[in-house]
């Protein structure tokens, strides 16, 4: 079971660039320091970590029992996952033998994940045009590289996946999930149940649950990329009634990008925080919103400087 460690880096949204400043000692402007002293007292910028380095170190922090270390080797940052090195390869996380075929894959999404749900804004015309072509471009897009997560969860096909998922009763429903996150999801449930004792919105949300789906072997809808449901590290919680609101962009019709937050079905904030506390991103914060979806990606929180709870 991975142990989540509090992040040591502060990520900012525009590219996750990390800068440390050493403050200069205060001085009287009327008595300037000698040049050589003044130079050493000026704020010093540490070298900026590359995105490859940030991702590699975040993966070590997120999965410490499996991803053993990160280092710069053979011209790229890489992580040692058990006994195999995986290279950043512009975000694809490929083994040595696949590095020269990086162009065949889409990068893994090590994305910006905000602490709070950003305000909704109507997209500009050029973005709207891109959204209209989404069905065609998604189907034709390259598959996401799966080698790192295949090795992380020891799942390369459906049979292996089924061997590694276990049934957990989550909010009274049996859910198939990967055994590596049994503790995390159990602690999420504890937080939700604790909140429900004092928060009528959380209790109403639980009572409105229609189905909970965990492991299923499939690709992301409309793409060639394997879904995180295939690893058993994602769950969908679908209500009985949406109250006339939309929960998933693909179900929302041709103008899904024009649906503001108040017309979408969102779980209560306490539920979202419970999941996020143990490393599950919420799909309601994605541009292509999927508000029923929670997915275990602790490295995303680390890259964005968002603290998580430690396992008990």
VOBA-1610 file (N, C-alpha, C; in pm, whole numbers, padded with zeros to 5 digits, always signed):
BEGIN
Unk+00084-00119+00000Unk+00000+00000+00000Unk+00088+00125+00000Unk+00072+00220-00095Unk+00157+00338-00097Unk+00129+00428+00020Unk+00231+00487+00074Unk+00217+00582+00183Unk+00235+00722+00125Unk+00135+00807+00141Unk+00139+00940+00082Unk+00217+01033+00174Unk+00312+01102+00120Unk+00396+01193+00196Unk+00359+01334+00157Unk+00353+01425+00252Unk+00318+01564+00220Unk+00416+01622+00122Unk+00368+01696+00021Unk+00456+01749-00083Unk+00554+01849-00029Unk+00676+01845-00088Unk+00778+01938-00046Unk+00795+02052-00141Unk+00714+02060-00247Unk+00730+02164-00348Unk+00601+02242-00359Unk+00612+02369-00393Unk+00494+02452-00413Unk+00476+02473-00560Unk+00365+02420-00619Unk+00344+02430-00764Unk+00261+02553-00795Unk+00293+02624-00901Unk+00208+02731-00949Unk+00150+02689-01080Unk+00031+02746-01120Unk-00045+02692-01231Unk+00025+02705-01364Unk+00099+02813-01384Unk+00158+02834-01517Unk+00285+02756-01532Unk+00269+02623-01551Unk+00383+02539-01585Unk+00450+02474-01468Unk+00398+02496-01343Unk+00453+02432-01224Unk+00602+02460-01211Unk+00639+02589-01217Unk+00779+02626-01202Unk+00804+02656-01056Unk+00909+02599-01000Unk+00937+02610-00859Unk+01061+02697-00841Unk+01052+02805-00757Unk+01162+02897-00736Unk+01176+02921-00586Unk+01295+02907-00533Unk+01320+02935-00392Unk+01400+03063-00383Unk+01361+03153-00291Unk+01431+03279-00272Unk+01499+03283-00136Unk+01621+03335-00133Unk+01692+03357-00008Unk+01686+03507+00019Unk+01618+03556+00122Unk+01601+03699+00141Unk+01733+03767+00176Unk+01749+03887+00122Unk+01867+03966+00156Unk+01852+04023+00296Unk+01963+04040+00365Unk+01959+04096+00499Unk+01919+04243+00489Unk+01833+04296+00579Unk+01795+04436+00575Unk+01916+04525+00603Unk+01915+04643+00540Unk+02026+04735+00562Unk+01978+04877+00549Unk+02059+04969+00600Unk+02031+05113+00592Unk+02071+05162+00455Unk+01974+05220+00381Unk+02003+05265+00246Unk+02112+05371+00243Unk+02134+05442+00355Unk+02234+05550+00356Unk+02376+05500+00372Unk+02393+05369+00402Unk+02528+05317+00419Unk+02545+05192+00334Unk+02574+05212+00203Unk+02581+05098+00111Unk+02690+05000+00150Unk+02666+04871+00121Unk+02764+04768+00148Unk+02871+04769+00041Unk+02991+04719+00071Unk+03092+04701-00034Unk+03039+04608-00142Unk+03091+04624-00263Unk+03038+04550-00377Unk+03039+04399-00352Unk+03152+04347-00301Unk+03160+04202-00287Unk+03064+04151-00181Unk+03036+04231-00078Unk+02940+04189+00024Unk+02798+04201-00029Unk+02773+04311-00100Unk+02639+04333-00155Unk+02601+04220-00250Unk+02698+04172-00328Unk+02668+04067-00425Unk+02627+03937-00356Unk+02694+03903-00247Unk+02659+03780-00177Unk+02528+03793-00102Unk+02485+03918-00071Unk+02362+03937+00004Unk+02238+03944-00085Unk+02257+03956-00216Unk+02143+03964-00306Unk+02067+03831-00307Unk+01935+03839-00330Unk+01859+03714-00341Unk+01915+03625-00451Unk+01926+03497-00420Unk+01982+03401-00515Unk+01871+03309-00564Unk+01863+03289-00695Unk+01767+03196-00752Unk+01832+03059-00770Unk+01767+02958-00714Unk+01814+02823-00736Unk+01779+02780-00878Unk+01853+02690-00937Unk+01819+02643-01071Unk+01677+02588-01075Unk+01607+02623-01181Unk+01470+02578-01195Unk+01467+02430-01233Unk+01387+02354-01159Unk+01373+02212-01191Unk+01293+02197-01320Unk+01338+02109-01407Unk+01265+02083-01530Unk+01135+02009-01497Unk+01043+02010-01593Unk+00918+01937-01573Unk+00946+01788-01555Unk+01044+01738-01629Unk+01079+01597-01617Unk+01125+01564-01476Unk+01208+01649-01417Unk+01256+01626-01281Unk+01141+01634-01181Unk+01054+01733-01197Unk+00940+01747-01108Unk+00852+01622-01108Unk+00822+01573-01228Unk+00736+01455-01239Unk+00803+01333-01180Unk+00930+01313-01212Unk+01002+01196-01161Unk+01002+01194-01008Unk+01032+01307-00946Unk+01038+01312-00800Unk+00899+01301-00739Unk+00797+01353-00807Unk+00660+01338-00757Unk+00616+01193-00758Unk+00658+01117-00858Unk+00622+00976-00866Unk+00688+00895-00753Unk+00811+00929-00719Unk+00878+00862-00607Unk+00803+00892-00477Unk+00761+01016-00461Unk+00690+01056-00339Unk+00551+00993-00332Unk+00486+00978-00447Unk+00350+00927-00450Unk+00342+00777-00430Unk+00443+00702-00480Unk+00440+00556-00476Unk+00572+00503-00419Unk+00603+00535-00294Unk+00738+00509-00242Unk+00776+00363-00230Unk+00684+00275-00217Unk+00719+00132-00202Unk+00745+00064-00336Unk+00705+00129-00443Unk+00724+00070-00576Unk+00819+00153-00662Unk+00804+00284-00659Unk+00895+00371-00734Unk+01008+00408-00639Unk+01124+00351-00660Unk+01229+00352-00558Unk+01317+00475-00560Unk+01344+00530-00678Unk+01423+00653-00683Unk+01412+00717-00821Unk+01452+00845-00825Unk+01454+00921-00950Unk+01596+00972-00971Unk+01640+00972-01095Unk+01771+01028-01125Unk+01780+01064-01273Unk+01875+01152-01304Unk+01901+01191-01442Unk+02000+01091-01501Unk+01959+01024-01608Unk+02043+00921-01667Unk+02015+00913-01817Unk+02120+00889-01892Unk+02108+00872-02038Unk+02032+00986-02104Unk+02057+01109-02054Unk+02001+01227-02119Unk+01857+01261-02083Unk+01799+01196-01980Unk+01661+01225-01942Unk+01642+01188-01796Unk+01539+01245-01734Unk+01503+01203-01600Unk+01427+01071-01606Unk+01454+00985-01509Unk+01394+00853-01508Unk+01364+00812-01365Unk+01272+00716-01350Unk+01239+00660-01219Unk+01260+00509-01224Unk+01304+00454-01112Unk+01323+00310-01100Unk+01197+00251-01037Unk+01118+00184-01118Unk+00996+00118-01072Unk+01027-00030-01055Unk+01034-00072-00928Unk+01083-00205-00894Unk+01221-00225-00958Unk+01232-00301-01066Unk+01364-00325-01124Unk+01377-00270-01266Unk+01288-00179-01306Unk+01289-00125-01442Unk+01292+00027-01439Unk+01379+00085-01522Unk+01385+00230-01535Unk+01283+00277-01638Unk+01206+00379-01600Unk+01112+00443-01692Unk+01154+00588-01711Unk+01169+00627-01838Unk+01219+00760-01873Unk+01103+00855-01901Unk+01124+00981-01863Unk+01018+01081-01879Unk+00970+01088-02024Unk+01059+01100-02119Unk+01026+01096-02263Unk+00912+01191-02297Unk+00930+01319-02256Unk+00827+01421-02283Unk+00690+01380-02228Unk+00691+01323-02109Unk+00568+01291-02039Unk+00512+01153-02063Unk+00582+01069-02140Unk+00528+00939-02175Unk+00568+00828-02079Unk+00672+00846-02000Unk+00719+00748-01902Unk+00739+00611-01968Unk+00845+00602-02049Unk+00870+00483-02129Unk+00990+00405-02079Unk+00987+00272-02091Unk+01106+00192-02062Unk+01212+00216-02169Unk+01335+00179-02137Unk+01449+00205-02227Unk+01422+00157-02370Unk+01365+00041-02385Unk+01345-00017-02518Unk+01243+00058-02601Unk+01163+00145-02539Unk+01057+00216-02612Unk+01088+00364-02632Unk+01200+00410-02583Unk+01228+00554-02589Unk+01232+00605-02733Unk+01283+00525-02825Unk+01293+00570-02963Unk+01160+00565-03038Unk+01054+00522-02970Unk+00921+00516-03031Unk+00822+00608-02960Unk+00876+00710-02894Unk+00792+00800-02815Unk+00684+00867-02899Unk+00712+00893-03026Unk+00616+00964-03112Unk+00490+00882-03138Unk+00490+00755-03100Unk+00373+00670-03123Unk+00268+00685-03013Unk+00300+00762-02908Unk+00211+00770-02792Unk+00182+00914-02755Unk+00068+00932-02693Unk+00037+01059-02627Unk+00104+01059-02489Unk+00138+01177-02440Unk+00192+01184-02303Unk+00086+01148-02199Unk+00132+01106-02084Unk+00045+01092-01967Unk+00010+01232-01918Unk-00111+01252-01873Unk-00153+01385-01828Unk-00108+01409-01683Unk+00003+01480-01668Unk+00046+01530-01536Unk+00003+01676-01529Unk-00122+01699-01500Unk-00188+01825-01532Unk-00203+01919-01412Unk-00243+02042-01446Unk-00279+02140-01346Unk-00411+02099-01281Unk-00409+02084-01148Unk-00531+02050-01075Unk-00551+02156-00967Unk-00656+02236-00977Unk-00672+02347-00883Unk-00725+02304-00747Unk-00687+02379-00646Unk-00740+02353-00512Unk-00892+02373-00507Unk-00937+02480-00570Unk-01078+02513-00571Unk-01131+02504-00714Unk-01259+02480-00728Unk-01321+02475-00860Unk-01315+02614-00923Unk-01249+02630-01036Unk-01239+02763-01098Unk-01376+02813-01142Unk-01397+02944-01143Unk-01524+02997-01192Unk-01545+02958-01339Unk-01670+02933-01373Unk-01700+02900-01512Unk-01697+03026-01597Unk-01644+03014-01718Unk-01642+03125-01812Unk-01678+03072-01950Unk-01755+03148-02023Unk-01792+03107-02159Unk-01667+03101-02246Unk-01646+02991-02318Unk-01525+02978-02398Unk-01526+03074-02517Unk-01408+03120-02559Unk-01400+03208-02676Unk-01434+03132-02803Unk-01464+03202-02912Unk-01507+03135-03037Unk-01407+03033-03089Unk-01275+03063-03081Unk-01178+02969-03136Unk-01177+02837-03057Unk-01201+02846-02926Unk-01206+02723-02846Unk-01335+02646-02875Unk-01444+02719-02894Unk-01570+02655-02928Unk-01558+02575-03057Unk-01488+02630-03155Unk-01467+02561-03281Unk-01390+02430-03260Unk-01290+02436-03172Unk-01213+02314-03142Unk-01300+02210-03073Unk-01386+02255-02983Unk-01474+02161-02915Unk-01569+02092-03012Unk-01615+02164-03114Unk-01708+02105-03210Unk-01645+01990-03288Unk-01512+01996-03303Unk-01441+01890-03375Unk-01394+01778-03284Unk-01434+01781-03157Unk-01377+01693-03058Unk-01400+01545-03089Unk-01519+01507-03134Unk-01547+01366-03161Unk-01450+01311-03264Unk-01425+01389-03370Unk-01335+01342-03476Unk-01191+01335-03427Unk-01145+01440-03359Unk-01005+01444-03318Unk-00976+01345-03206Unk-01069+01320-03115Unk-01047+01223-03008Unk-01030+01082-03064Unk-01115+01046-03158Unk-01108+00912-03214Unk-00978+00889-03290Unk-00923+00995-03348Unk-00801+00982-03429Unk-00674+01004-03348Unk-00685+01039-03221Unk-00566+01072-03142Unk-00486+00948-03108Unk-00358+00969-03082Unk-00271+00858-03044Unk-00312+00801-02909Unk-00283+00674-02884Unk-00309+00619-02751Unk-00212+00674-02648Unk-00257+00686-02526Unk-00169+00727-02417Unk-00074+00612-02384Unk+00051+00646-02355Unk+00148+00543-02316Unk+00103+00478-02184Unk+00098+00345-02182Unk+00048+00274-02064Unk+00158+00203-01986Unk+00282+00205-02034Unk+00386+00119-01978Unk+00410+00143-01829Unk+00413+00268-01788Unk+00443+00297-01647Unk+00332+00245-01557Unk+00206+00279-01587Unk+00097+00236-01500Unk+00072+00086-01512Unk+00099+00027-01628Unk+00092-00119-01638Unk+00187-00185-01538Unk+00310-00132-01531Unk+00409-00189-01440Unk+00377-00153-01294Unk+00329-00031-01272Unk+00298+00012-01135Unk+00194-00079-01071Unk+00089-00109-01146Unk-00021-00190-01092Unk-00012-00337-01132Unk+00094-00372-01208Unk+00117-00509-01254Unk-00006-00561-01331Unk-00052-00477-01422Unk-00168-00508-01505Unk-00134-00477-01650Unk-00138-00581-01734Unk-00110-00563-01876Unk-00225-00612-01964Unk-00320-00681-01904Unk-00435-00730-01980Unk-00552-00751-01883Unk-00665-00787-01940Unk-00786-00799-01859Unk-00773-00907-01752Unk-00713-01019-01785Unk-00701-01127-01688Unk-00615-01086-01568Unk-00503-01019-01596Unk-00419-00971-01486Unk-00494-00871-01400Unk-00572-00785-01465Unk-00649-00685-01389Unk-00747-00753-01295Unk-00818-00852-01344Unk-00918-00918-01261Unk-00855-00990-01143Unk-00733-01038-01159Unk-00662-01104-01050Unk-00625-01006-00938Unk-00614-00878-00972Unk-00561-00781-00876Unk-00667-00686-00820Unk-00792-00708-00855Unk-00897-00627-00795Unk-00969-00708-00687Unk-01013-00636-00584Unk-01084-00696-00472Unk-01215-00622-00450Unk-01309-00689-00388Unk-01438-00626-00360Unk-01434-00552-00227Unk-01470-00425-00230Unk-01480-00343-00110Unk-01622-00289-00102Unk-01683-00298+00016Unk-01813-00233+00034Unk-01788-00086+00061Unk-01833-00004-00032Unk-01811+00140-00024Unk-01947+00208-00025Unk-01981+00274+00085Unk-02112+00338+00100Unk-02224+00238+00068Unk-02207+00118+00124Unk-02305+00008+00117Unk-02311-00061-00018Unk-02224-00025-00111Unk-02226-00088-00243Unk-02098-00168-00263Unk-02104-00289-00321Unk-01982-00364-00352Unk-01912-00303-00473Unk-01784-00274-00456Unk-01707-00209-00563Unk-01577-00286-00583Unk-01543-00317-00708Unk-01417-00381-00741Unk-01309-00274-00759Unk-01202-00282-00679Unk-01092-00188-00690Unk-00959-00263-00675Unk-00852-00201-00719Unk-00719-00260-00706Unk-00682-00270-00558Unk-00621-00381-00522Unk-00589-00402-00379Unk-00493-00296-00326Unk-00418-00228-00413Unk-00321-00128-00368Unk-00386-00006-00306Unk-00516+00019-00334Unk-00579+00139-00280Unk-00696+00106-00187Unk-00700-00015-00135Unk-00807-00052-00043Unk-00812+00041+00078Unk-00695+00069+00135Unk-00692+00153+00255Unk-00733+00295+00223Unk-00683+00351+00114Unk-00717+00488+00079Unk-00868+00505+00061Unk-00931+00414-00014Unk-01073+00428-00038Unk-01155+00404+00088Unk-01107+00317+00175Unk-01175+00295+00303Unk-01173+00420+00389Unk-01060+00490+00388Unk-01050+00613+00466Unk-01134+00725+00406Unk-01147+00727+00273Unk-01239+00822+00210Unk-01381+00798+00262Unk-01422+00672+00265Unk-01557+00640+00311Unk-01575+00684+00456Unk-01475+00662+00541Unk-01487+00704+00681Unk-01514+00854+00691Unk-01443+00933+00610Unk-01463+01078+00614Unk-01602+01118+00565Unk-01648+01050+00461Unk-01781+01082+00410Unk-01888+01047+00513Unk-01875+00931+00575Unk-01974+00891+00676Unk-01970+00983+00797Unk-01851+01027+00836Unk-01840+01121+00948Unk-01908+01253+00913Unk-01888+01301+00790Unk-01950+01426+00748Unk-02102+01413+00743Unk-02150+01295+00703Unk-02295+01275+00690Unk-02368+01285+00823Unk-02297+01263+00933Unk-02362+01269+01064Unk-02402+01411+01101Unk-02337+01511+01043Unk-02369+01650+01077Unk-02408+01735+00957Unk-02390+01682+00837Unk-02415+01760+00716Unk-02530+01696+00638Unk-02649+01760+00638Unk-02764+01700+00568Unk-02743+01688+00417Unk-02658+01774+00359Unk-02632+01763+00215Unk-02556+01634+00182Unk-02461+01598+00267Unk-02387+01475+00244Unk-02478+01354+00263Unk-02563+01357+00366Unk-02655+01246+00388Unk-02751+01233+00270Unk-02801+01344+00218Unk-02892+01339+00103Unk-02821+01286-00020Unk-02694+01323-00036Unk-02616+01273-00151Unk-02599+01122-00142Unk-02568+01070-00023Unk-02554+00925-00005Unk-02685+00855-00037Unk-02795+00910+00012Unk-02926+00847-00010Unk-02967+00850-00156Unk-02908+00940-00233Unk-02943+00954-00375Unk-02852+00872-00467Unk-02757+00798-00411Unk-02667+00719-00495Unk-02744+00608-00564Unk-02730+00601-00697Unk-02795+00497-00773Unk-02704+00379-00799Unk-02577+00406-00832Unk-02482+00299-00858Unk-02340+00351-00837Unk-02250+00257-00805Unk-02108+00288-00791Unk-02032+00184-00873Unk-01953+00231-00970Unk-01878+00141-01057Unk-01729+00164-01038Unk-01655+00055-01017Unk-01511+00064-01003Unk-01441+00004-01124Unk-01380-00114-01104Unk-01304-00174-01212Unk-01392-00217-01328Unk-01348-00182-01447Unk-01401-00237-01571Unk-01293-00220-01677Unk-01273-00321-01760Unk-01166-00318-01859Unk-01215-00245-01984Unk-01168-00123-02005Unk-01214-00045-02120Unk-01121+00071-02146Unk-01138+00133-02261Unk-01068+00257-02295Unk-01150+00377-02250Unk-01085+00491-02243Unk-01157+00616-02223Unk-01253+00633-02341Unk-01375+00673-02314Unk-01478+00681-02419Unk-01429+00763-02538Unk-01442+00705-02657Unk-01410+00775-02780Unk-01262+00789-02808Unk-01175+00714-02737Unk-01031+00725-02758Unk-00968+00586-02766Unk-00839+00584-02797Unk-00761+00460-02795Unk-00683+00442-02665Unk-00707+00527-02566Unk-00630+00527-02442Unk-00701+00448-02332Unk-00625+00368-02260Unk-00680+00284-02154Unk-00730+00370-02039Unk-00850+00341-01994Unk-00908+00412-01881Unk-00842+00368-01751Unk-00838+00457-01651Unk-00788+00419-01519Unk-00886+00324-01449Unk-01007+00313-01500Unk-01097+00209-01449Unk-01038+00070-01476Unk-00960+00057-01583Unk-00902-00073-01617Unk-00802-00120-01512Unk-00743-00026-01438Unk-00651-00062-01330Unk-00724-00079-01196Unk-00852-00046-01193Unk-00925-00054-01068Unk-00892+00058-00973Unk-00849+00175-01025Unk-00813+00287-00938Unk-00900+00409-00965Unk-01016+00386-01024Unk-01113+00494-01047Unk-01252+00441-01016Unk-01338+00528-00965Unk-01477+00489-00942Unk-01570+00599-00992Unk-01687+00556-01040Unk-01793+00647-01082Unk-01910+00632-00987Unk-01958+00742-00932Unk-02071+00741-00840Unk-02186+00814-00908Unk-02285+00739-00954Unk-02394+00794-01033Unk-02520+00806-00947Unk-02578+00925-00939Unk-02700+00943-00859Unk-02823+00879-00924Unk-02925+00853-00841Unk-03053+00809-00895Unk-03117+00920-00977Unk-03111+01040-00923Unk-03171+01155-00989Unk-03068+01267-01001Unk-03059+01326-01120Unk-02968+01438-01142Unk-03037+01572-01120Unk-03167+01569-01095Unk-03240+01694-01072Unk-03235+01788-01192Unk-03231+01734-01312Unk-03229+01817-01431Unk-03092+01874-01466Unk-02989+01834-01393Unk-02854+01886-01420Unk-02770+01783-01496Unk-02656+01829-01548Unk-02566+01745-01626Unk-02449+01700-01539Unk-02403+01577-01563Unk-02294+01522-01481Unk-02171+01486-01562Unk-02188+01471-01696Unk-02079+01420-01779Unk-02086+01488-01915Unk-01973+01542-01960Unk-01975+01622-02082Unk-02024+01545-02203Unk-01992+01414-02212Unk-02034+01336-02329Unk-02185+01308-02329Unk-02249+01319-02214Unk-02393+01299-02206Unk-02470+01430-02216Unk-02398+01540-02224Unk-02461+01671-02208Unk-02504+01735-02339Unk-02487+01666-02452Unk-02530+01722-02578Unk-02420+01799-02649Unk-02453+01854-02763Unk-02353+01912-02852Unk-02292+02042-02801Unk-02359+02110-02709Unk-02307+02237-02656Unk-02265+02224-02510Unk-02198+02113-02477Unk-02162+02086-02338Unk-02074+02195-02277Unk-01996+02263-02359Unk-01903+02365-02308Unk-01975+02490-02259Unk-02103+02503-02292Unk-02180+02619-02249Unk-02265+02591-02126Unk-02233+02484-02054Unk-02309+02449-01934Unk-02235+02500-01811Unk-02285+02603-01742Unk-02216+02656-01623Unk-02228+02561-01505Unk-02151+02589-01401Unk-02146+02499-01286Unk-02283+02477-01222Unk-02366+02582-01217Unk-02494+02567-01149Unk-02589+02473-01222Unk-02560+02439-01345Unk-02643+02345-01420Unk-02578+02206-01426Unk-02472+02185-01349Unk-02407+02055-01342Unk-02435+01991-01206Unk-02438+01858-01204Unk-02457+01787-01078Unk-02322+01768-01011Unk-02303+01830-00895Unk-02179+01818-00820Unk-02205+01751-00686Unk-02117+01661-00643Unk-02127+01611-00506Unk-02104+01726-00407Unk-02146+01709-00282Unk-02117+01811-00182Unk-01965+01832-00166Unk-01928+01951-00125Unk-01787+01984-00110Unk-01717+01889-00014Unk-01786+01848+00093Unk-01724+01757+00190Unk-01689+01622+00127Unk-01767+01578+00031Unk-01739+01451-00038Unk-01616+01467-00126Unk-01611+01576-00201Unk-01496+01601-00289Unk-01368+01609-00206Unk-01373+01680-00094Unk-01255+01694-00009Unk-01213+01560+00051Unk-01308+01476+00083Unk-01273+01345+00138Unk-01192+01265+00037Unk-01235+01264-00087Unk-01160+01194-00191Unk-01023+01258-00213Unk-01019+01390-00225Unk-00893+01458-00252Unk-00793+01438-00140Unk-00841+01427-00018Unk-00751+01410+00096Unk-00664+01285+00084Unk-00714+01186+00011Unk-00639+01061-00003Unk-00596+01034-00148Unk-00579+01142-00225Unk-00513+01131-00355Unk-00602+01105-00474Unk-00733+01123-00461Unk-00825+01102-00574Unk-00862+01237-00636Unk-00829+01255-00763Unk-00875+01374-00833Unk-01023+01358-00865Unk-01092+01472-00873Unk-01234+01472-00905Unk-01252+01522-01048Unk-01323+01446-01131Unk-01341+01482-01270Unk-01424+01606-01294Unk-01491+01656-01192Unk-01568+01779-01207Unk-01481+01902-01224Unk-01352+01892-01193Unk-01259+02004-01212Unk-01190+02000-01349Unk-01219+01896-01427Unk-01162+01887-01561Unk-01240+01975-01657Unk-01172+02023-01760Unk-01241+02097-01866Unk-01350+02010-01926Unk-01316+01885-01960Unk-01416+01789-02008Unk-01472+01720-01885Unk-01571+01785-01825Unk-01614+01750-01690Unk-01678+01612-01683Unk-01645+01543-01573Unk-01698+01410-01543Unk-01719+01406-01393Unk-01828+01467-01348Unk-01848+01494-01206Unk-01884+01373-01124Unk-01905+01257-01187Unk-01927+01134-01111Unk-01798+01058-01086Unk-01686+01105-01144Unk-01563+01028-01154Unk-01459+01073-01051Unk-01399+00976-00982Unk-01287+00999-00892Unk-01177+00901-00929Unk-01053+00950-00932Unk-00942+00871-00987Unk-00817+00889-00900Unk-00753+00779-00865Unk-00638+00784-00774Unk-00513+00829-00850Unk-00470+00955-00825Unk-00352+01012-00890Unk-00277+01100-00789Unk-00219+01043-00686Unk-00154+01127-00584Unk-00044+01215-00638Unk+00025+01171-00746Unk+00133+01254-00801Unk+00081+01387-00854Unk-00045+01392-00896Unk-00103+01518-00944Unk-00113+01619-00830Unk-00152+01573-00712Unk-00158+01663-00596Unk-00019+01712-00557Unk+00077+01623-00561Unk+00214+01661-00526Unk+00267+01765-00623Unk+00244+01746-00751Unk+00290+01842-00852Unk+00224+01978-00838Unk+00103+01981-00782Unk+00031+02106-00765Unk+00042+02164-00624Unk+00127+02103-00541Unk+00148+02157-00407Unk+00028+02147-00316Unk-00057+02048-00336Unk-00178+02031-00256Unk-00154+01920-00155Unk-00171+01951-00028Unk-00144+01854+00076Unk-00250+01746+00080Unk-00207+01627+00116Unk-00296+01514+00136Unk-00280+01461+00277Unk-00377+01382+00320Unk-00368+01322+00453Unk-00270+01205+00449Unk-00207+01179+00560Unk-00122+01060+00571Unk-00207+00941+00611Unk-00168+00823+00569Unk-00243+00703+00604Unk-00221+00670+00751Unk-00324+00616+00813Unk-00314+00582+00955Unk-00257+00443+00971
//
